[in-house]
Amino acid sequence: MLDTESGTAAIHAALRPMEPRQVIGYPEDARSCLDRLAPDWKKPLHNGAKRPRQRGWDEVKDDLLKVPEFYRWAGTDDVSWPGGTCRDKGQGDFDPSMALLMRTWLRARDHVASGPALHELDRKMGRRAWLQGGRSRHDFSVCLVAGYPVPETENHSWLILTTKWLHNEWLPPIPEGDVDDHDNVEEHVTDFRYENKDNGIGLSVSGNLDTWLHDDFLEYNARAYSRYQMIGLLNMYDLAKNEAVRAKARAVLDLLAAKAATESMGELRSPPFRRRFENWGKPLFDSDPINPMMQVWVGDLAPYRRSSVNFSGEATLAASSTYRPPDVLTDLMLYPPHRNFHQAFNGRNQHERAYGRPGYVISGGGQWTDCPYPNPAFIEIGGHCPGSGNDSGTIQPILITPRREGFWSPAGGQAGGPIPAPALDSVYHSTNDLGLVIEGNSCIGTGLACAPGFAEGSAGIVSDRPMCRLTQTDPRTKDQVSALLYHRECVDRLDWPKGQCYMVYSRKITAFIWPMTYAVTHDCDGLPMTEARSMFRDFVGMLNRVDNAPSAVDFKIRGLSGIHMTTSIRPPASVSGPVRAGTSSVTLNLFSPFRAEKVTYWLNGDPAWPDTPKYRSAFGSVANIEGDDPARRLVLTNEAAGETVTDHSEYGGASVGQPDIRSVRAWIAAANEAGKDTIRVTMQPRRHPEQGRAGRVRVWDVTNQSVLLAELRQDYTYGRLWDKTPEFVLHPTPGTPGRTYKIESCFWWWRFFTAEDYRNDPMGRVSPAGPSRCVRVTRTIPAPTPTPTPTPTVSPTVLPTVH
C-alpha cells in the first residue's frame, strides 16, 4: 500500500482518528477490515500488477514452500584467504534467509493449520530452514587453509546458532539419512542432539549474549551487518521458549537501543563502526540498520520524510517484533527537556561518546580498533587482516547535531520545498583539511569537543548578520576565533523548534604542530533575541579571556614513540543559565608518533565525565554495565524522569520509578456560561512523550440515559507539557434549570514500557497496543442566580491519576 500515493492515502483514511468509526485493533481478517474502512486500498500497484486475492496467511505459507529443500550453504559467501579459496561466490549466505524463514513460519504456523497438518508443515519448513542439532566446527570456522581455520564472521555464526536453537525447540528433526545426502547440510549438522542445554547451542548462544552485554559486538555498529545481529536477537526475544535467554536477548536489545537514544538526535546518527569500510558515507539518516527500527519502535523522529528503500526490510522486521525500547530511553528521544547526559560505549576500546542536551547532541569520533579477524598464522602471509571486508574500526567526524521539527523548509531550493537528506557536512562538524591519518578522536566532553578543525555545515543555516555570528583573530595568540548563535531569529528554517537556542564558540590554536581546534557550546533555550544576544556576547568574551583561553602549549617527548602536546582551557561552569567562568581546567591532548603522520585527540580533566573504563560496553549517566560475572547487568537511568530500569531479569533485575511517570489527570467541569449549559473537559499529561491522539466526550441526561445530548470527537496533542493542555468544550441541548448530566470522557494513548512494567511483566509479554481510558462522572448545573450580572458556578473536580 505504500507503493502508490493512492495506497498511502487509503492508509490515512483508514486510520484517521476523528471519523466516527470503530478503532482498529487486531482483526482476524485485515483485508475485509480495510475493505470496509478504505475501499480504495485495492487500487493497482505502481507497476500495474493486481494485488493478491488469496488469504494472507495461506499466501505466506505457499511462498515459504517455494523455497527449495536443503538449499545452498550457510555462512559467509565467496571466502578467499591467503593460500586458497574455500567457498565460491554464490554458494553461501543462506543462513540469513533461513533465519527469516524460521521467523516468518513461527509467526504464521498457528494461523494456517493444526494437528497432523501442522506437523507435516513443520516438517517441510524444517527441511528449508535445515540448520538443527548441536554445534559443528563449521558454525565458527568456514574452512581450513594451510592448516589454519578461516573464522566465520560473528553475524553469520550468530544466525546459524540461533536458527539451530529455534529448529530444535519448534520443528521436528531431519533424519540422519537425509542429512548425509546433502554436503552443505552435513557441514553444519554433525551433532544429532536436540536439547539446547546439552548440545552446546545453549552455551554458545548464552555466552554470546553475555559477551555482547559486557564487551559489545566484535562488529560494533556494523554497516550493514548489524541487521543480521538484530535478526538473531529479535528471533530469540520473540520466539525462544527459554525465558532466561529471552531476558538476555532483551538486555542486549536495550543496550543497542541505548546507543541509538543517546548518540542520535531525531534518529540522525553517525557512530564509529567496524565493518565494512566501503559502506562509509555521509548520510545521517539511515546511516545504519538500527535507525529504521527505532523509527518504527519510537516514532517518526527524523526531520526527513523518506527512508531509503533498502531499509524497508529493517522497518518490517521491527514491526513484526513485540520488543519495544524501555521508557527511560523513549523519553529521552521524545521529550527534549529531559536530555542532559554523558554517555560512552567502550566495549571494544572504540571510544564511542555522546553528550546530550535538549537542543543538540555532540557525538561521533571514535578510536581505531584492529580488524575483527586478524590473521592467526605466525607468519602473516596475506597481511594482518586478510579476507574481504575484514576492516579495522573507523573514526567518524565529531558532530553537533541540532534538534529539528517538521519536514519542510525554504532551504530546499524553493519555499516550502523538502529538506535535503541530512548528511555529515550539513551540520556543525569536525574537519581534517590536511588529510591527517587520525587514529582516534574521543575528545568529547561536557559541552566541549576538539578536532583538527570545525565547520558549520554546508547548509549555512545561521544568518550572516553580526548579531548572529562572529569571526576574529586573537591579537595575543593569533588564534582564529569564530562563534555562532543558533536562535530562531538567526536560523531561517521552518523546521527549527520554537524556543530552541544554543551557541557554539570555536578556537583554532596556532601554537600546535598539528592542527588543534576546540568547540564549546552553551544553551539559551527560551530566551528572547535581546537576552540571547547579550548572553552570546558574554559567552564569547568569557572564553576569550586570558585566564580561560589557552595560554601555552606543552610539548613532551614520549620516549621513542612520539610527541605529546597538551594545553588547558577553562570552559563555562555550566552549559545552561548565566555564563559563569568555571573553576576547573580541561586538558586537550594531541599525540603524534614519530614513525608515521598519525594523530590522536582526547581530553581529560572534565569533572562531570570521569575517564571511560576500557572494555566496558556502557558507561555514563544513562546506560551502565554493573556487576561481575555471572551477575553483570545493564542499568538504564533517566535522572530527569526519576526512573531506573535494571536488565536482565534472570539475575533479579529490579526496577524503581515514579508511579505516575506516564499518566494523565483529567478535570471535568460543568457550568452555565452566557445562558448555555457548558461542559469542559481538560486533560493534563504527566511527563509523557508527545503524540497526536484522539479523544471523545459524550453527554447524557442522567434521568434519561438513552438520549445522547452531545458528542465531540477531537484530535489533541498528548504530552506536550510546554504547550496548553487539551480541552474539550460541549454545549448540551438546553434543558430545565438544575439539570444533571452524565459525562463520559475517553481518550486513546500509546503505551510505553515503564519501570512498573518491568516489575510486573519482565519478559515484555504484554502488547503495547494503544488502550482506551474512559472517565465517567455526573455533574449538576445549578439554575442561574437572578442577579443583574450572573456569575457561572464552576465545579472542577480533580479525578484520580490514570496510569
Salt bridges, closest charged atoms under 4 A:
ASP35 OD1 - LYS42 NZ 3.16
GLU59 OE1 - ARG31 NH2 3.52
ASP62 OD1 - LYS61 NZ 3.71
ASP63 OD1 - LYS66 NZ 3.30
GLU69 OE1 - ARG127 NE 3.14
GLU69 OE2 - ARG128 NH1 3.65
ASP93 OD1 - HIS156 NE2 3.12
ASP95 OD2 - HIS156 ND1 2.72
ASP110 OD1 - ARG109 NH1 3.62
GLU120 OE2 - ARG123 NH2 2.76
ASP122 OD2 - ARG109 NH2 2.47
ASP139 OD2 - LYS164 NZ 2.83
ASP139 OD1 - HIS188 ND1 2.82
ASP178 OD2 - ARG127 NH1 2.74
GLU187 OE1 - ARG87 NH2 3.43
GLU187 OE1 - HIS138 ND1 3.86
ASP191 OD2 - ARG193 NH2 2.68
ASP198 OD2 - LYS197 NZ 3.30
ASP210 OD2 - LYS248 NZ 3.04
ASP215 OD1 - HIS214 ND1 2.76
ASP216 OD2 - LYS259 NZ 2.61
GLU219 OE2 - ARG275 NH1 3.04
ASP238 OD2 - ARG103 NH2 2.65
ASP238 OD2 - ARG107 NH2 3.70
GLU243 OE1 - ARG246 NH1 3.91
GLU243 OE2 - ARG765 NH2 2.40
GLU263 OE1 - ARG269 NE 2.93
GLU278 OE1 - ARG276 NH2 3.21
ASP288 OD2 - ARG269 NH1 3.20
GLU314 OE2 - ARG227 NE 2.29
ASP327 OD2 - ARG662 NE 3.06
ASP331 OD2 - HIS338 ND1 2.56
ASP331 OD1 - ARG662 NH2 2.48
GLU352 OE2 - LYS259 NZ 2.87
ASP370 OD2 - HIS384 NE2 2.82
GLU380 OE2 - HIS384 ND1 2.93
GLU405 OE2 - ARG403 NH1 3.06
ASP425 OD2 - LYS282 NZ 3.45
GLU439 OE2 - LYS598 NZ 3.73
GLU456 OE2 - ARG469 NH1 2.89
ASP464 OD1 - ARG469 NE 3.51
ASP474 OD2 - ARG507 NH1 2.98
ASP479 OD2 - ARG507 NH1 3.03
ASP495 OD1 - ARG493 NE 3.06
ASP523 OD2 - ARG357 NE 2.73
ASP547 OD2 - ARG545 NH2 2.80
ASP554 OD2 - LYS556 NZ 3.82
ASP629 OD1 - ARG632 NH2 2.36
GLU650 OE1 - HIS648 ND1 3.95
ASP660 OD2 - ARG686 NH2 2.37
GLU673 OE1 - ARG680 NH2 3.19
GLU690 OE2 - ARG720 NH1 3.70
ASP701 OD2 - ARG739 NE 3.29
GLU711 OE2 - ARG713 NH2 3.62
ASP723 OD2 - ARG720 NE 3.85
GLU727 OE1 - ARG680 NH1 3.31
GLU744 OE1 - ARG696 NH2 3.52
GLU744 OE1 - ARG698 NH2 2.91
GLU744 OE2 - ARG776 NE 2.89
ASP757 OD1 - ARG751 NH2 2.78
